[in-house]
Amino acid sequence: MFEAHNRLVIESAEQARLLEERFAQASDHMSRVPGFVKFGMLRSQDGSHFIVVTRWETEQYFRDWVASPHFQAAHGRRSPEGQAQVGAYEVVYD
């Protein structure tokens, strides 16, 4: 198993609200993506950022999804300053 953790910095209450609404529907949509296992979203206690967690059967499934036209359409073309900080992890124990 493979997990990707995306750290999204929150700059306003409105941005936080919009992200929560957007990601509330992500699990349903992602369930149709090959290799996808589960989705989660964590809010820091101080409200400064979210961690978006996606779990995949393999890292290759994750990479295939990131390279897909659907990913590009959903995430758009953002400048490097607007991109999330991504951490990649192999699941050792669950």
C-alpha positions in Angstrom: 0.0 0.0 0.0 1.0 3.6 -0.7 -0.2 6.9 0.9 0.2 10.4 -0.3 -0.2 13.3 2.2 -0.9 16.8 0.9 -0.4 19.7 3.2 -2.7 22.6 2.2 -2.0 25.9 4.0 -5.2 27.8 5.0 -5.2 31.6 4.5 -8.8 32.4 5.4 -11.9 30.9 7.0 -13.6 31.2 3.5 -10.8 29.1 1.9 -11.1 26.5 4.7 -14.9 26.3 4.2 -14.5 25.9 0.4 -11.9 23.2 0.7 -14.0 21.3 3.2 -17.0 21.4 0.8 -14.9 20.4 -2.2 -13.2 17.4 -0.4 -16.4 16.2 1.2 -17.4 14.7 -2.1 -13.9 13.5 -3.1 -14.2 10.0 -1.6 -17.2 9.1 -3.7 -15.6 10.3 -6.9 -12.2 8.8 -6.1 -13.8 5.4 -5.5 -14.0 5.0 -9.3 -10.3 5.6 -9.8 -8.2 2.4 -10.4 -6.1 1.5 -7.4 -7.7 4.0 -5.0 -8.3 2.6 -1.5 -9.4 5.4 0.8 -9.4 9.2 1.4 -9.2 11.3 4.5 -8.9 15.0 5.4 -7.4 16.3 8.6 -7.6 19.9 10.0 -4.8 21.1 12.2 -5.9 22.1 15.7 -4.8 25.7 15.1 -6.7 25.8 11.7 -3.6 26.7 9.8 -3.6 23.8 7.4 -5.2 20.6 6.2 -3.6 17.3 5.5 -5.3 15.4 2.7 -4.5 11.7 2.7 -5.1 9.3 -0.2 -4.3 5.6 0.0 -3.5 3.5 -3.0 -2.9 -0.2 -3.8 0.5 0.8 -5.2 2.6 3.9 -5.9 2.1 3.4 -9.6 -1.7 3.7 -9.3 -1.1 7.1 -7.6 1.4 8.2 -10.3 -1.1 7.1 -13.0 -3.8 9.2 -11.4 -1.6 12.3 -11.0 -0.7 12.0 -14.7 -4.3 11.5 -15.8 -6.3 14.2 -17.7 -8.9 14.0 -14.9 -6.4 14.9 -12.2 -5.3 17.9 -14.3 -8.9 19.0 -14.9 -9.7 18.7 -11.2 -6.5 20.4 -9.9 -5.9 22.9 -12.8 -2.6 24.4 -13.5 -1.3 26.0 -10.4 1.8 28.0 -9.9 4.5 26.3 -7.8 3.7 28.8 -5.0 0.1 27.5 -4.9 0.9 23.8 -4.8 0.5 21.6 -1.8 3.5 20.1 0.0 3.3 16.4 -0.8 4.7 13.5 1.3 4.8 10.0 -0.1 4.8 6.9 2.2 4.8 3.2 2.0 2.3 1.7 4.4 4.3 -0.6 6.8 1.5 -1.5 9.2 -2.2 -0.7 9.3 
